[in-house]
Amino acid sequence: MRWKKTLQLVDVHCEGEIGKVITAGVLNIPGKTMLDKMNHINQVDDSLRRFVCLEPRGCLQMSVNLLLPPTTKEADAAFIILQADRAHPMSGSNAICVTTALLELGILPMTEPQTTVVLETPAGLVTAVAKCQDGRCLEVSLDMPPSFASAMDLEVETQDFGRIKADIAFGGCWYALMDVDQLNLTIEPHNARKLAEAGVRLREQISHQITLNHPEQPALNQLAYVMFRQQVDDRTWQTCTTLAPGRCDRSPCGTGSSAHLAALAARGLVEVGDCLTSRSIIGGEFTVYLRGRTELAGQTAVLPRVSGRGFVYGFSQLGVDPNDPLAAGHILSDTWGEGATV
């Protein structure tokens, strides 16, 4: 066996959503900021993402987090999220996975009963506070990036469902949030395929009808996901974030929960100090707390805190055989959906 490159990964999941972490084998990515580095992956050299996320080494139902040296002295560590379609700026479940790996593997020192880690992401700094006991992270709370709603009850034309309404909000990346009953569906495991396919189609259709402008980071201008929602009670929402090319987030989704909190705040349904529960399609839960408000270049925003659990379940090593004809990865429509391309 002769490998020309080797990557070390730790296998982690957050409430069922896989968020592996590359801990060794990648020295750095070109760019002055984490956003520059993410854009380099998406616009210049996508080979690393393809290698770890596509088959035969990866699969559709996971993310891979790339640890990098921080570009600012305020951060303890930095990471970029690699997914099936592209690199993404921020994810609550992945930040929980990264924090858990950093502390439980001793990459950063763990202090019991509580350890604070400042993470640098392309969406900005995220403060993670981990409850620690006997060498484990029992829970990780994330002070998420400032989140805000840019459009409420926006009417959009869709090919499959006619004219429907969506809230457009930012929670670390951009979301279209919509009540799932508009599709005559419910958020349940047996509807996962229907929800995933609908969400991907709706994201594409909505993207052509809106223009997104982040008040401080204009490069963050793409609609990332569609999140479906249904209210369970006054303080509990079941949600389902759909990801390209066609799957459902297994976790309650930290950035989506932050965007949803911003939309609820814009409606006057939550106030500072309120705490909500966000429940995933498989029943996992995040606690979502409105810790304050702020402004971004005149844009009113909320400050969410999202809490959840991560679990280390394995370790892996990936290598590149110079004679491997599938080193760039491959996909098939039986798993990845019709129309998905490498």
N, C-alpha and C positions, 0 to 999 in steps of 0.2 A: 504494500500500500504506500502511495506517495501523494501527499496532499501539498498543494501550493499555498493554501491558506487554511487556518483553523480558527473557529469561533467557539467560545465557551458560553453556555447559556444556563440559567437557572429557570426551572419551570414553576410558575406561580399562577394561581387563579384568584380572582376576587368575586365572591358570591357566584361562582360557576363560570365566569368569563375569563378565558385564558389570556394572560399577559406575560409571556416569557420575557426575560431580561438578558440581553447580551452583556456579559461582564468582562470579556476579554477577547481580543482579536481584531478590534477596530481601534486604531490610534486616534483618528480625528476625521472630521469632515470639513471641507473648505467653507469659509464664511466667518465674518466678524461677530455675528449674533446667532442665536439659536434659530431665529426666523430665516436668516441667510442660509444656514446649514440645511434646514428643512427644504427651502426652495432649491438648493443645489441637488438634493436627492430627487425632488419632483421634476426639476427642469433640466438637469445636466447629466447626472449619473444615477440611474435607478437600479443598478445591478445588485447592490446589497439588499434592498427591499425585496426584489424578485427572488434572490437566492434563499432568504430565510422565510418568506411568506408563501411562495408558490410551492406546488408539489414538485418533487417527491419529499422535500424536507419540511415544508410547511403544509398548512391546510387553510381552508376558508374560515373556519370557526376559531380564529385566534388573532391576537396582536403580538408583535415583537417589539420590545422597548430597547432602544439603542442608548446605552449610557455613554456620555461624553464629558470631557472636562468643561466646567462652567466657564462662561465668558465674562461673568461679573463676580466680583469678590463677595457680594452679598449671598451667593448661592453655595450650598454644600455639594451639590451634584446637579447634573443636567441630563435631560433625556429627550428623545424624539420618538414618536409612536409610528411604527411601520405596520401598515395594514394591507389588505388584499388589493385595494385600489391605488393607494398612494400613501405618502407620509402625512401625518396629521399633527396639529399643534398641541393638543391637550386632551386628556381623558381622565376622569376621576378614577375609574376602576384601574386603569394602567398606572396612575400615580400611586395608588394604594399598593399595587403589586411591586412597583419600583421601591417604595419606602420599605416594604416588608423585606424585600431581598437585600437592600443596602444594610439594614440593621441585623437581620437574622444571620447573614453571612459574614458579618463583621467588617464589611467594606467601610462603613461608618460606625463609630462607637455607639453602643446602646447604653442608655442610662435608665435604670428602673426607679420609679414606676412610670416615667414619662420621658420621651426623647423628642426633640424638635429638629426637623430637617427642612431646609429651604431648598426647593427644587426649581431649577431654571427650565422653562419650556419656551417654545416659540410664541406662546400666548402670554408670556410674562412669568413672574415669580409666583410660586405656589408654596405656602407654608404647610407642612405636614406635622401633626402632633400624634405620636404613637403611644398608646398605653402598652407598657411592656412588663412582662412578668416571666421569670424563669427562662430568659433567653428568647421569648416569643413576643411578637406583636399581637396583642389581643384585639386591637382596633386602631384604625388610623383615621384621624380627622383632618380634612383638607380645607384650608382657607382658599377658596377658589378665586379665579380672576374676577374682577368686576363684571357683572352680568346685567344685560339690559334688553328690553323689548324695543324693536324698531317698527313693528306694525302689528296691530291687533285686529282679529277677525278679517284678515285680508281675503277677499274673494278671488279665487284662482280657477281657471278653466282646466279641467282634466279630461283626458280621453276616455277613461274607464268609469268615472264617477260623476261626471258632469261638473257643475259649479259647486265648489266646496269652500269652507273657510279654514284658514290657518293663522296662527300667531307666528311671527318671525322674530326670533330672539337669539342673542349671543350668550353663551355660557362657558366660553373657552374656545368654542367654534360655533358656527352658525347652524341653527335648527329651524325647521318648519314643524310647529307643534299643532297637532290636530286631534279632535275628539274622534275616537275610533268608530263611534256609532254612525258617522257619516258614510262609512264603508259597509254598513250592515254587518260588522264583525265585532267580536269581543277579543280581549287580550287573554288568550288561553293557549297552552302548548299545542293543542291540535290545530290551531289556526296559524302556527308559526310560518309555514310556507306561504300561505296567502298574504300574511302581513308583510313578510320580507319582500315578496315580489311587488306588492302594491307600493311599499315604501320606496323602493328603488325607482319604479316608474314615476311616482309622484315627485320625487326629488328632481329628476331630470326635467319634468314638465314645469315645475315651479321655478327652477333655476332660470328658465328662459323668460319668466314673467316679472322678475324682481331684480333690483340692483342693490347690492349690499355695500355698506360703507362703515368700517370701524373707525371711530373718531380719532384714535391714536395710532392704529396700525393698519394703514390702507391696504397692505398686501394681504390681510386677512379678509378676503372678499368673495369667498366661495361658500355656497350652501353645502354643508357637510352631510347632514342627516335629516331624515324625517323621523320624528318621535310621535307615536300614537299614545293616547292617554284615555283613561276612564277613571272617574272618581269613585272611590270605595266608601269613604265617609268624609267628615269635615276636615280631617287632617291626614288622610291617606289617599294616595293616587297610585293606580297601577299604570305602568308605562312600558313602552316597547320601542326602543330605538332600532331602526333598520339601517343596515350597512351594505354598501356596494361590495360585490356585485349582486348580493341577494341573501342576507341572513339577518337574524335577530340577535341583538345584544343579550347575553345571558344575565348580565348584571342590571341593576336599576339605572345605571349610566349617570356618572357624576356631572359631566358637562351638560347633558340633557336635563338633569334634575335642576341644575343651576339656571339654565335657560327657562325652564318651566317656572321656577320660583320668581324669576324676573317678570314673567308674563302675569303670574298671579298678583304680584305686587303692583304692576301697572293697572290691574283691575281693582285694586284696593282690597283684595281678599286676604292679604297677609301683611303683618306689620313687623317692625324690628322686635326681635325676641321670640317670634313664633317659630315653632318646630313642626315639620311635616315628616311623613314617612313616604318614601318612594319605593314601590314594590315591583320587582321584575316579573317577566313572563313565567319564570320558574319558581317564583315565591321569595327570592332573596330580597333583603331590604337595606336601604340606605336611610340614615337620618339626615334631614336637610334643614338647616337652621339659618334664619335670616339674622345675621350678626350686625348689620348696619347698612347705611346708604352712603353713596359718594357721587361724584360727577366726573365724567370723562369728556373734556373739551366741551362742556355745556350739556352733555348727555347724562340724564339721570340714570344711575345704576345702583344695583343692590350688591351686597357683599355676602355671598353664600358660604356656609360651612357644611361640608358633606362628610359623613362618617360611615365607614364600612370595614370589612374584614378581608385580609389576604392570607393565602395559604401556600407555602412552598411544598411542592409534591414531587420534585425530581430535579435531575441535572442532566445536561446533554452536551455533546460536542459535535459540531458540524464541520465538515471538511470539503475542500474543493479538489477533486481528482482532475488533473489536467486533461485526462482522456474522457471525461464524462460528457456525453453529448447533450445531457439535460441539465448542465450546470446553471443555465439561465432560468430554469424552472418551466413548468407547463401547467395547463389547466384544461379541464374538460367540462362540457356543459351539463353532464349528469350531476355534478356537484355545484359548479360555479354559476349555472344558469345560462340560458340561451343569450347569445350576443356578447358574452364576456370574452375579452381578448387579453393576450399577454402584453 
